[in-house]
Amino acid sequence: MGNTHQQCIFCGNRSIEHLNDFLTDFCCRKILLVAGKSYDSLPIKSAIDAIVTDNIRFSDFNPNPSY
């Protein structure tokens, strides 16, 4: 049948250190990063940029869309 994928959530101090191993284990070539405008000023941005060179950033969204 098809592949099954599990969602992994890393949280806590230094959890970003597991990202590189996770991406390697699952042979990820790109990631879809969903983040708000504050992402550019967060310390995690430089950590992710150092690990992931090819990502797609999605930031044009509202938490409560208006129709």
Secondary structure as GFF3:
##gff-version 3
##sequence-region A 1 67
A	DSSP	three_ten_helix	15	18	.	.	.	ID=ss1
A	DSSP	alpha_helix	19	25	.	.	.	ID=ss2
A	DSSP	beta_strand	31	34	.	.	.	ID=ss3
A	DSSP	three_ten_helix	37	41	.	.	.	ID=ss4
A	DSSP	alpha_helix	43	51	.	.	.	ID=ss5
A	DSSP	beta_strand	55	58	.	.	.	ID=ss6
###
